[in-house]
């Protein structure tokens, strides 16, 4: 698999895991470990689109 596909796949996996973890820890448990809700385009305050794009541009 080409390197760019590996990076894209890894970024997708990490983003999904971040969302699941954030949903459980921050929303369900109410711990408030992180909150990206002030950033435009964030998903339920758990995923920052800027950081997702940064992960894809590391090559």
N, C-alpha and C positions, 0 to 999 in steps of 0.2 A: 504494500500500500504506500503510495507517495506520502512524503512528509507533510505536505499541506493538508491532506485528508486526515492524517493522524492527529494533527493539531486541531482541526475543525471538530473531529469526533470527540477528542478529549475536552474541548471547550464546551461542547453540547452536554457531555456527561457531567462535567463539573457544575454547569449552570443548573441542570435538572436537580442534582444533589443539593446544591445551595438553596434552591427553591423549596424542596421537600423539607430540608433541615430547618430553614427559616420559618416555614409554615408551622411545623411542629413546635419548635422552640419559642419563636416570637409570637405567633398568633394563638396557638392552642394552649401553651403553658404560660404565655404572657411575660416571658422573661425579658423581652426587649433587648436582645443582644445586638442587633443591628436593625436599622430602619432607613431604607432608601426612598421613602415615600416623598421626600422633598425634591427628588431628582425627576425631571420630566421623563416619561416613558417607563418608569419602574413598574414592575408587576407586583401588586399588593405590597409594595415596599420591601420585597424580599430579593428582588433581582435588579441590579443596576445595569441598564443597557450599555452604558459607557464602558464598564469593566468587562462585560461580555465581549464587546468589540475589541478591547485592548488585548484580550487573550488570543483573539484570532490574528492579530497583527504582530505577533512576537517573532515571526519568521524573518 
